[in-house]
C-alpha cells in the first residue's frame, strides 16, 4: 500500500501506440510477451518488449467479420470469434526470440 492507503494492481505499465489513422482494435488478449489485437478482418500480434509487429493474420470474408478474442486461463489457448466461425491460436515457445530483443 502507498501512503494514501490505496492499493494498486499496476506495475511497470505502458501504453501500446498505434497509428492515429488506423481504427482502434475491437478486442485484445495478452500473453507473456505479446498483445494480440483483434480488428474486424485481422489479428495483429505486437511484441510487448519492443512494440514491433510480430505477425498479422487476415481472415477471409466468408467467415464474416471478427467479433472478439479471448484467452482460456487454464490452458492458455486463445480463441478468436467471427460471425460464422471460431479460430484457435495456440502459443508455443513464445520466449524463443526474447533474447534477441533484450540485448
C-alpha positions as CSV (number, residue, x, y, z in Angstrom):
1,X,0.0,0.0,0.0
2,X,1.1,3.5,-0.7
3,X,0.9,6.3,2.0
4,X,-2.6,7.3,0.8
5,X,-3.9,3.9,1.8
6,X,-4.9,2.8,-1.7
7,X,-3.6,-0.3,-3.3
8,X,-2.6,-0.6,-6.9
9,X,-2.6,-3.7,-9.2
10,X,-0.5,-2.0,-11.9
11,X,3.2,-2.5,-12.2
12,X,5.5,-1.5,-15.0
13,X,2.6,-0.2,-17.1
14,X,3.0,1.3,-20.5
15,X,0.7,2.2,-23.5
16,X,0.8,0.5,-26.8
17,X,0.9,3.0,-29.6
18,X,-0.9,2.5,-32.9
19,X,-1.2,5.0,-35.8
20,X,-3.9,7.6,-35.3
21,X,-5.1,6.9,-38.9
22,X,-5.9,3.3,-38.1
23,X,-9.0,2.1,-36.2
24,X,-8.8,1.0,-32.6
25,X,-8.9,-2.7,-32.0
26,X,-12.2,-4.3,-31.2
27,X,-10.7,-6.6,-28.5
28,X,-7.3,-7.8,-27.3
29,X,-5.6,-10.5,-25.2
30,X,-2.2,-10.5,-23.5
31,X,0.3,-13.3,-23.4
32,X,3.6,-13.3,-21.6
33,X,5.4,-11.3,-24.2
34,X,2.8,-10.2,-26.8
35,X,-0.5,-8.5,-27.2
36,X,-2.9,-9.9,-29.8
37,X,-5.1,-7.1,-31.2
38,X,-8.4,-8.1,-32.9
39,X,-9.8,-6.0,-35.8
40,X,-12.8,-6.8,-37.9
41,X,-10.8,-8.5,-40.6
42,X,-7.4,-9.5,-39.0
43,X,-5.5,-10.2,-35.8
44,X,-2.3,-8.3,-35.2
45,X,0.5,-9.6,-32.8
46,X,2.6,-6.9,-31.1
47,X,5.7,-7.6,-29.0
48,X,5.3,-6.1,-25.5
49,X,9.1,-5.8,-25.3
50,X,9.9,-3.6,-28.3
51,X,6.3,-2.8,-29.6
52,X,7.2,-4.2,-33.0
53,X,4.6,-6.0,-35.2
54,X,5.3,-9.8,-35.0
55,X,2.5,-11.0,-37.3
56,X,-0.8,-10.2,-39.0
57,X,-3.3,-12.8,-39.7
58,X,-6.0,-11.8,-42.2
59,X,-9.3,-13.6,-42.4
60,X,-11.5,-14.5,-45.4
61,X,-14.8,-12.6,-45.7
62,X,-16.6,-15.9,-46.0
63,X,-16.3,-16.3,-42.2
64,X,-17.9,-12.9,-41.5
65,X,-16.3,-10.2,-39.5
66,X,-14.2,-11.0,-36.5
67,X,-16.1,-10.1,-33.3
68,X,-14.0,-10.9,-30.2
69,X,-10.9,-12.6,-28.9
70,X,-10.4,-14.3,-25.5
71,X,-7.9,-16.5,-23.7
72,X,-8.6,-19.7,-21.8
73,X,-7.0,-19.0,-18.3
74,X,-6.3,-22.7,-17.7
75,X,-4.9,-24.0,-21.0
76,X,-3.7,-20.6,-22.3
77,X,-5.4,-21.2,-25.7
78,X,-6.6,-18.1,-27.5
79,X,-9.9,-18.1,-29.3
80,X,-10.9,-15.6,-32.0
81,X,-14.6,-15.4,-32.8
82,X,-16.0,-14.4,-36.2
83,X,-19.7,-14.2,-37.1
84,X,-19.7,-17.7,-38.6
85,X,-16.6,-19.4,-37.3
86,X,-14.3,-19.8,-34.3
87,X,-10.5,-19.9,-34.6
88,X,-7.9,-21.2,-32.1
89,X,-4.4,-19.8,-31.5
90,X,-2.0,-22.0,-29.6
91,X,1.0,-20.1,-28.3
92,X,4.1,-22.3,-28.2
93,X,7.7,-21.3,-27.5
94,X,6.8,-17.7,-27.1
95,X,10.1,-16.9,-25.4
96,X,12.3,-18.2,-28.2
97,X,13.2,-14.8,-29.7
98,X,13.2,-12.7,-26.5
99,X,17.0,-12.9,-26.1
100,X,17.3,-11.0,-29.4
101,X,15.2,-8.2,-28.2
102,X,16.8,-7.9,-24.8
103,X,20.4,-7.5,-26.0
